[in-house]
């Protein structure tokens, strides 16, 4: 099984196969690497599974907070946390063992990046404008962080889906 950083020069895409189903697939050409799905139609909790990642859940611990917690499926304790800030283009994802990465958005551009604490770009997400939901992903720099936490890609997809859902 390949690690995520080994896909550096390959074309990675996240697609939503059906507009009516909330299932997103991370693909490299025709190979399925991971999926993000919602167990119930109106649920805010999502599960990511696949060969690349173990099973993890993304969920909101409280209705009043803009935090998303990440935990292994069927566990109760979170291992990581995303904290969203209003009117901020840079947000923090706290990983296990005190590690942190930054989720950077760009004003007036359909692009997001995951950066290290130093500001180095690790992953770039380019949102395609079309009738189908599609995101092109580029692994900019090989690093141990994306190999240890391959669910980071699906977390960004989940965050984007939640923002899109809250706007409508």
C-alpha positions in Angstrom: 0.0 0.0 0.0 1.4 3.4 -1.0 1.6 6.3 1.4 -0.1 9.6 0.5 3.2 11.4 -0.2 4.0 8.9 -2.9 1.2 10.4 -5.0 3.1 13.7 -5.2 3.3 13.9 -9.0 0.0 12.2 -9.8 -3.4 13.7 -10.4 -5.6 13.5 -7.2 -9.3 14.5 -7.4 -12.2 14.5 -5.0 -15.5 14.1 -6.8 -19.1 13.8 -5.7 -20.6 11.2 -7.9 -24.3 12.2 -7.4 -25.7 15.6 -6.5 -28.3 13.9 -4.3 -25.9 11.8 -2.3 -23.4 13.2 0.1 -20.6 10.8 -0.8 -17.2 12.2 -1.9 -14.4 10.0 -3.3 -10.7 10.7 -3.4 -9.3 9.2 -6.6 -6.0 8.9 -8.3 -6.9 8.3 -11.9 -9.2 5.2 -11.6 -8.0 4.1 -8.2 -10.2 4.8 -5.2 -8.1 6.0 -2.2 -10.7 7.2 0.3 -14.4 8.1 0.7 -16.2 10.7 2.8 -19.8 9.9 3.5 -22.6 10.9 5.9 -24.4 8.1 7.7 -27.7 9.9 7.6 -29.0 12.5 5.1 -29.3 15.4 7.5 -26.4 14.4 9.7 -23.5 16.8 10.4 -21.2 13.8 11.3 -19.2 12.3 8.5 -17.1 9.2 8.2 -14.0 8.8 6.1 -12.8 5.3 5.1 -10.6 3.7 2.6 -7.3 2.0 1.8 -5.4 5.2 2.4 -7.0 6.1 5.7 -8.4 4.1 8.6 -12.0 4.9 9.6 -12.3 8.4 11.2 -15.3 10.5 12.1 -15.6 14.3 11.7 -18.2 15.8 14.0 -19.3 19.0 15.8 -19.1 18.5 19.6 -21.5 21.4 20.2 -24.1 23.2 18.2 -22.8 26.5 19.5 -19.1 26.2 18.7 -17.4 26.3 15.3 -15.1 23.5 16.2 -14.8 20.2 14.4 -13.3 17.2 16.2 -11.8 14.2 14.6 -11.8 10.7 16.2 -11.2 7.1 15.1 -14.6 5.5 14.3 -16.3 4.0 17.3 -14.1 5.8 19.8 -15.3 8.7 22.1 -12.1 10.7 22.6 -11.0 13.1 19.8 -7.5 12.9 18.5 -7.5 16.2 16.6 -9.5 19.5 16.4 -10.2 22.2 13.8 -11.2 25.6 15.1 -12.9 27.9 12.6 -12.8 31.6 13.0 -15.1 34.1 11.5 -13.5 36.5 8.9 -10.2 34.7 9.1 -8.4 33.3 6.1 -6.0 31.2 8.2 -7.3 28.6 10.6 -5.6 26.0 12.8 -5.9 22.2 12.8 -4.5 20.8 16.0 -3.1 17.3 15.5 -2.0 14.7 18.1 1.2 15.2 20.0 0.9 19.0 19.9 1.5 19.3 16.1 -0.4 21.9 14.2 -1.1 22.7 10.5 -2.7 25.8 9.0 -5.7 25.8 6.7 -5.3 28.8 4.5 -8.1 30.2 2.3 -7.8 32.9 -0.3 -10.2 35.8 -0.7 -12.0 35.8 -4.1 -10.2 32.5 -5.2 -11.5 29.0 -5.2 -8.3 27.6 -3.5 -7.3 26.3 -0.1 -3.9 25.2 1.2 -2.7 23.1 4.1 0.5 24.7 5.4 3.0 23.7 8.1 3.4 26.0 11.1 6.3 27.6 9.2 4.0 28.6 6.3 5.3 26.0 3.8 2.6 24.7 1.6 2.0 20.9 1.9 -1.2 20.4 0.0 -3.1 22.6 -2.5 -6.8 22.3 -3.2 -8.2 23.9 -6.4 -12.0 23.9 -6.6 -13.2 23.4 -10.1 -16.2 25.4 -11.3 -18.7 23.0 -12.9 -22.1 21.4 -12.3 -20.4 18.5 -10.4 -18.5 19.0 -7.2 -14.8 18.5 -8.1 -11.5 19.4 -6.4 -8.1 18.9 -7.8 -5.5 18.2 -5.2 -1.7 18.7 -5.5 0.8 17.4 -3.0 3.3 20.3 -3.1 5.8 18.9 -0.6 6.5 15.4 0.7 6.3 15.4 4.5 5.8 12.9 7.2 2.7 14.8 8.4 0.5 13.9 5.4 1.6 10.3 5.7 0.7 10.1 9.4 -2.6 12.0 9.0 -3.9 11.2 5.5 -7.4 12.1 6.7 -6.4 15.8 6.4 -7.5 15.8 2.8 -11.0 14.6 3.6 -11.2 17.0 6.6 -10.7 19.9 4.2 -13.5 18.5 2.0 -15.8 18.1 5.0 -15.1 21.7 6.1 -15.8 23.0 2.6 -19.0 21.0 2.4 -20.2 22.3 5.8 -19.4 25.9 4.7 -21.4 25.4 1.5 -24.3 23.8 3.4 -24.4 26.7 5.9 -24.5 29.3 3.1 -27.6 27.8 1.5 
